[in-house]
Amino acid sequence: MLFALKFQPNPFRFLVYTEWVMLTSCGSLAVLEAIAGRRLPLQHISVLMLLCVMGWVLPTGKSSVKILYTFAQIGLIFYGTTLGYLHILPTLYLIVFIRTCFLFGMIERWAVGGMLLVLFLLHQTSYVQNMTTLVPQLKEQFWMHLVAETLMFGLGLFLVLMLVNTLLSERQAQKDLATAHQQLTLYASQAEELATAQERNRIARDIHDSLGHALTALNVQLQTAVLLWQQEPVRAEPFLQQARRLGVTAMQEVRKSVQALREDNRAEQSLTETIAAVVDDFRQGSGIETQMQIIGQTAGKSNAPMSAAIVNALYRIVQEALTNIYKYARATAVTVEIETTSEIVRLSVVDNGCGFNRGSSIGIGFGLQGMQERIAALGGTFTLETEPGRGCRIGVEVPLTTIVPEMSSS
């Protein structure tokens, strides 16, 4: 049933009001002519009111309902033509065409527009034929008037079609923009969650690398001091002092990690000085012969920018590598090499320890995974070369032109 169907408001209220103004004008003309003829055109006014009400809402759903709605309007106009007032016919057809543009696609719009043009031409031809019969001497003028009105009506249909298409395109663009805005909001939320997760992982790596190194070295110093205390207490004193210093370092690292949870603003520092400090600590704490070699330009003296993020990442990698060497490698010699050019910085940590099988899980823990993550975040490359009994080499290359997110700088 028609009354059970769904309807939608006209999407553009100003067009509804425009239709009402046009229908009111048609009704006013009818009333003025009726007054001159001393009769009230109730039927004609009723047709105009029905057309006015039908424009308030538009049908949705099946195409058959939309077609029925359109033909119902055209039927009302046809009925109105039997009452006269053909001079308002173009206005009524334009109103129907405006509504049609909201109901159908482009092909259907052109089809309805063509049908309305044909109907208009038939009505006007019949009118001109009747008038030329009454006034034969004005036959040529009537036909010229018909041609002019037909051209104007066709132009009106075309302009209405272009106007409605523009309005519908703009409306769709606004919907697409709103959808895109919602998607961007969602993506921003997801990006924020991802950034938070990455920040947590970064802080977890920092805590593992810094505290793991400091506490491992502290444990070594205390074990050595305990062994020496029973036999040579005097020799145990330097190890206790070193353990105390490492304890202070561990506390400093804890404070840095806690501070990193609040803000991520680390001052730039020299790469060679930073690496040299951790190498000296390892040499003194482990007793393993450790060398540091600087090749090419050094950080702080080259023209290439060295961000705090790169310095920190390489520092943490050296720190973790030395910690793993002490724990697992049973090495007697370690070499840390840094090469800096205008475009890239290379780092390698080589030991002569027992090495390990890369296919096994031994030595492939959170520390090595953290190294890989740090270098990947900087757009660099990480290599691991090792075989059982042949030591281990960790190699890193980081481009100095990498744009590093601020959150990765600690």
Secondary structure as UniProt FT lines:
FT   HELIX           2..4
FT   STRAND          7..9
FT   HELIX           13..36
FT   TURN            37..38
FT   HELIX           42..54
FT   TURN            55..56
FT   STRAND          57..59
FT   HELIX           63..81
FT   TURN            82..83
FT   HELIX           86..88
FT   HELIX           89..103
FT   HELIX           106..134
FT   HELIX           136..138
FT   HELIX           139..231
FT   HELIX           233..262
FT   HELIX           271..286
FT   STRAND          289..297
FT   TURN            299..301
FT   HELIX           308..324
FT   HELIX           325..329
FT   STRAND          333..340
FT   STRAND          344..351
FT   TURN            358..359
FT   TURN            362..363
FT   HELIX           366..377
FT   TURN            378..379
FT   STRAND          381..386
FT   TURN            388..389
FT   STRAND          392..399
FT   TURN            400..401
FT   HELIX           406..408
//
